[in-house]
């Protein structure tokens, strides 16, 4: 694996990062961490509540702290969709582990996300507006996702199949899966 010990699973909301990280960790016999869940645990509040009461900047600070807490440790870590797009994050992730980007078409993400009530960047939007917002976020974040050591397309795959692809790619040292 490139960098350090951590395997960072990145990608847009709805791509399956948490499910895949859990499966990869179980199969490799390593612990796993969901940084969004870690932020919520530490704050004792849901991410939507953090966004509403403190704003996105405060959430991103908490997110960085959760990432720093596991950086370089031998864990499989699922990151929030925008984590890698924050200043210096891609470099920090690359220096401390292998970055795996999961990707899917906007329409696939919209279907997987559903009503988005718990997604602060999409909550309250009609389906067409959610799709437009997902497309805009993808345009903004895609350059960061492309910096990953490994990329796995998830559109036609379930979590088990994506985990297979990730493990296979990690075993051969990294190529687009």
C-alpha angles and dihedrals in degrees: 000000000000123000114358135332103290121097106210116202110202137171143106124316110276096028093109103254097148096045092046094045090052092050095045091048093050093049093047093043093240132127119255133213131196104205092203090055089046091053090051092047093051094044093041087224139091118262090245089058092049090052091047098047104029106018134235095293091060091048091051090051090052090046091054090051091052091049092048090052092063102028111129094007118123095256137118106239127195111204131202115263096257099038097097091049094063119104110284094356098114091052092047092050093047092049093053104039151329117311116216117189120202115199138187138169117271091248091055091049092049091052092048095046096051118184092353094216091149095042107093094199092053106026116126095016123125115241094263091049091047090053091050091049092049090051091050092048090049092052090050096045103034095088088057094046090050090061090070122118090230132025124197124187109220103182096104097027135085122221093267092054092046090051089052090053093047093049092046091050093046090051093055094045100257138308131150106291 
